[in-house]
Amino acid sequence: QVQLVESGGGLVQPGGSLRLSCAASGRIFSINQMGWYRQAPGKQRELVAFVTLEGTANYADSVKGRFTISGDNAKNTVSLQMNSLKAEDTAVYYCKVIAGRNIYWGQGTEVTVSS
């Protein structure tokens, strides 16, 4: 059974930084893509960033220049460095891994940006 475990969420002031991490365990093969999504209260889940097997990273316009995604296929981990955080970044952040035809989601980690 595949599990994705996220960590690193918390409360931070505007302008601050957080680093989210996601580790996949279990029988997971042929990862094509790893990424992060988020869901703010009352809103739909949205893409934040993803990185492909080849190392190509893609970002939502709202986080470009502030967030950096990095993946380690050998360790089945993906991280999201979040800088210059804003109140509108407040959400539950979910890790997503695509491996072949399978899609896996983490349980989510909460990020609150507030003074």
KEDRENLUM-684932 format. One record per residue (C-alpha): residue in one letter; x, z, y. Coordinates in nm, 3 decimals, decimal comma, padded with zeros to 5 digits. Layout:
BEGIN
(marba 'a' (X Z Y))
...
//
This chain:
BEGIN
(marba 'q' (00,000 00,000 00,000))
(marba 'v' (00,136 -00,100 00,339))
(marba 'q' (00,133 00,151 00,623))
(marba 'l' (00,226 00,109 00,985))
(marba 'v' (00,318 00,429 01,164))
(marba 'e' (00,346 00,431 01,541))
(marba 's' (00,517 00,693 01,754))
(marba 'g' (00,627 00,747 02,111))
(marba 'g' (00,302 00,768 02,302))
(marba 'g' (00,227 01,038 02,554))
(marba 'l' (00,162 01,126 02,915))
(marba 'v' (00,387 00,980 03,183))
(marba 'q' (00,375 00,954 03,559))
(marba 'p' (00,334 00,620 03,734))
(marba 'g' (00,669 00,447 03,753))
(marba 'g' (00,793 00,622 03,442))
(marba 's' (00,901 00,488 03,105))
(marba 'l' (00,804 00,527 02,743))
(marba 'r' (00,930 00,373 02,423))
(marba 'l' (00,688 00,302 02,138))
(marba 's' (00,807 00,252 01,784))
(marba 'c' (00,635 00,120 01,474))
(marba 'a' (00,766 00,138 01,120))
(marba 'a' (00,615 -00,048 00,828))
(marba 's' (00,640 00,100 00,482))
(marba 'g' (00,525 -00,010 00,142))
(marba 'r' (00,532 -00,346 -00,028))
(marba 'i' (00,545 -00,582 00,267))
(marba 'f' (00,700 -00,925 00,238))
(marba 's' (00,765 -01,225 00,455))
(marba 'i' (00,693 -01,078 00,796))
(marba 'n' (00,622 -01,362 01,037))
(marba 'q' (00,539 -01,167 01,348))
(marba 'm' (00,528 -00,814 01,482))
(marba 'g' (00,356 -00,707 01,796))
(marba 'w' (00,170 -00,461 02,010))
(marba 'y' (-00,187 -00,462 02,131))
(marba 'r' (-00,371 -00,213 02,345))
(marba 'q' (-00,725 -00,103 02,408))
(marba 'a' (-00,829 00,079 02,721))
(marba 'p' (-01,152 00,280 02,731))
(marba 'g' (-01,450 00,050 02,757))
(marba 'k' (-01,239 -00,263 02,718))
(marba 'q' (-01,154 -00,503 02,440))
(marba 'r' (-00,828 -00,485 02,254))
(marba 'e' (-00,572 -00,715 02,413))
(marba 'l' (-00,233 -00,852 02,330))
(marba 'v' (00,062 -00,682 02,497))
(marba 'a' (00,357 -00,856 02,333))
(marba 'f' (00,474 -01,000 02,004))
(marba 'v' (00,800 -01,116 01,854))
(marba 't' (00,840 -01,381 01,587))
(marba 'l' (01,070 -01,388 01,286))
(marba 'e' (01,300 -01,614 01,485))
(marba 'g' (01,322 -01,357 01,761))
(marba 't' (01,104 -01,529 02,017))
(marba 'a' (00,918 -01,280 02,232))
(marba 'n' (00,592 -01,338 02,414))
(marba 'y' (00,428 -01,110 02,670))
(marba 'a' (00,098 -01,070 02,844))
(marba 'd' (00,129 -01,162 03,210))
(marba 's' (00,038 -00,809 03,309))
(marba 'v' (00,349 -00,663 03,144))
(marba 'k' (00,609 -00,935 03,199))
(marba 'g' (00,922 -00,798 03,357))
(marba 'r' (00,827 -00,440 03,275))
(marba 'f' (00,796 -00,427 02,895))
(marba 't' (01,047 -00,538 02,634))
(marba 'i' (00,966 -00,587 02,267))
(marba 's' (01,228 -00,581 01,995))
(marba 'g' (01,190 -00,625 01,623))
(marba 'd' (01,415 -00,552 01,328))
(marba 'n' (01,305 -00,753 01,028))
(marba 'a' (01,557 -00,588 00,800))
(marba 'k' (01,411 -00,245 00,874))
(marba 'n' (01,051 -00,361 00,925))
(marba 't' (01,034 -00,194 01,264))
(marba 'v' (00,920 -00,304 01,607))
(marba 's' (00,962 -00,124 01,936))
(marba 'l' (00,818 -00,160 02,282))
(marba 'q' (01,014 -00,035 02,581))
(marba 'm' (00,775 00,020 02,869))
(marba 'n' (00,915 00,063 03,219))
(marba 's' (00,754 00,090 03,560))
(marba 'l' (00,434 00,210 03,402))
(marba 'k' (00,111 00,184 03,595))
(marba 'a' (-00,221 00,362 03,565))
(marba 'e' (-00,371 00,043 03,428))
(marba 'd' (-00,133 00,060 03,133))
(marba 't' (-00,328 00,359 03,006))
(marba 'a' (-00,464 00,271 02,662))
(marba 'v' (-00,430 00,323 02,292))
(marba 'y' (-00,146 00,102 02,172))
(marba 'y' (-00,161 -00,053 01,827))
(marba 'c' (00,114 -00,206 01,623))
(marba 'k' (00,028 -00,527 01,437))
(marba 'v' (00,228 -00,702 01,168))
(marba 'i' (00,156 -01,044 01,021))
(marba 'a' (00,313 -01,099 00,682))
(marba 'g' (00,218 -01,422 00,514))
(marba 'r' (-00,161 -01,424 00,499))
(marba 'n' (-00,186 -01,051 00,553))
(marba 'i' (-00,246 -00,868 00,878))
(marba 'y' (-00,172 -00,501 00,912))
(marba 'w' (-00,261 -00,260 01,191))
(marba 'g' (-00,131 00,083 01,278))
(marba 'q' (-00,355 00,373 01,363))
(marba 'g' (-00,269 00,363 01,733))
(marba 't' (-00,078 00,583 01,973))
(marba 'e' (-00,216 00,692 02,305))
(marba 'v' (-00,040 00,621 02,632))
(marba 't' (-00,165 00,787 02,949))
(marba 'v' (-00,016 00,702 03,286))
(marba 's' (-00,125 00,954 03,544))
(marba 's' (00,011 01,176 03,816))
//
